Amino acid sequence: MKTSKYLQSHVKFTADEYEAIKEDALLYKKSIPEMLKAIYFGQKIARPLMAPEDGQRVLVELSRVGNNLNQIARHLNTGFRKDFNPAIDEMRDQLQEMRDLLAGKHGNYQN
C-alpha cells in the first residue's frame, strides 16, 4: 500500500466551536488547519497588535502625517515659511492621535 507524504485527519466541531475557530483563523490570517497544527505543535502564532479597523485608522493617520511632511518640505524647499507653524501643529495633533490609538486609548482589542 502506497502512502502519501502527508496524512489527513478529519475533526468534527460543534457549531459554536467551529465559529470560534473560524474567527480565530481570520484574525490570525491562517487557514484552520494551519492554525490548529501550529497551536498543537507549540509554534507561536503572531497575534495582530490591534483589530483590523484600528489598523486601518492607524494607516489613515500615517498617510495624513506623510502628506503633511511633504507639504512642509515643499514650503521649506521654496523658501516660503508662511503658515509653517499651523502645519506643524496639525502634524503634532495627528501624531498624538496615532499614539492614542496604539496605546489603546480608543479601546484595546484582545482575545
N, C-alpha and C positions, 0 to 999 in steps of 0.2 A: 504494500500500500504506500503510495507516494503521498508525502505530507507537504503542505505549503510551508514556506518560511515563517509565515505568520499564522497563528491560530486565532480563532474567533470565539467569543463568548457572548451570550445574549442575557441581558438583565432586565427584569420586569420591575417597574416602579408604579406606585400609586399615582393618581393624577397630581396630587399635591407635591409628592417627591419629584416627579418629572418636571413640574412647573418650576420648582426651586432650582433644580439642576440646570434647566434651560436658561433661567435668568442669570445664574452664575456664569454659565458658558458665554452668554452675551456680554456680561460685564467684563470678563477676563479676555474676551475676544479669542476664545478657543472653541474647538468642537467639543461636544460632550465626551466622546471617547478620549480625546487629548487631555481634557481636564481631569477626568476620573483616573486615568493612568498616572498623570503627574502627581496627583494627591496620594494615590495608593503607594507609589514608589518613592514618596518623600521628596519629590522635586518641589522647589519653591516656585510658586506662580506669582508673577508680578501683578500686584493689585494696583489698579488705577488710583492716582492721588486724589481724584475728585470725580464727581458724576460727569457724564458726557456734556450735559448742558452747562455745568460750571466751567468745564474745559473750554467750551465754545465761547463763553463770556470772557475768559482769560485771553483767548486768541483775538477776540474783537478789541480788547483793551490794548494788547500788544500792537495790533495794527494801528490803532489810534496814536500810540506813542511813536511808532515808526514814522507815521505821517507828520506828526509834529516835529520830530527831529529833522526830517527832510526840509520842512518849511523854515526851521531855524537855521539850518545850514545854508539854505538858499539866501536868506536875509543876510547872513554874515558874509557869504561869498560875494554879494553885490555891494557890500559896504553900507547897506541900508539897515539901520538899527531901530527905527521907529516900531513901536508895538512889540519890541523884543521881550519885555517882562511879562505881558499877558500870555504869550506863548509858553514861557517857562512855567508860569503859574498853572496853566491848563495841563501841561505835561506832568507837573508835580501832583496835581489832583488825580490824574489818570493812574499814575504810578501808585498812589495811595490806595486807589480802588483795587488795583491788582494785588497789593499787599493784603488788603482786607479779604479778598476772595481766597487767596492762598492760605491765609491764617484761619479760615473757617468762620469769619465774622458774618457771613451770609448763609451759614448752615454748614454742617460737617457731614459729609457723605461717608457712612460706614455700613459694613455688612453686619 
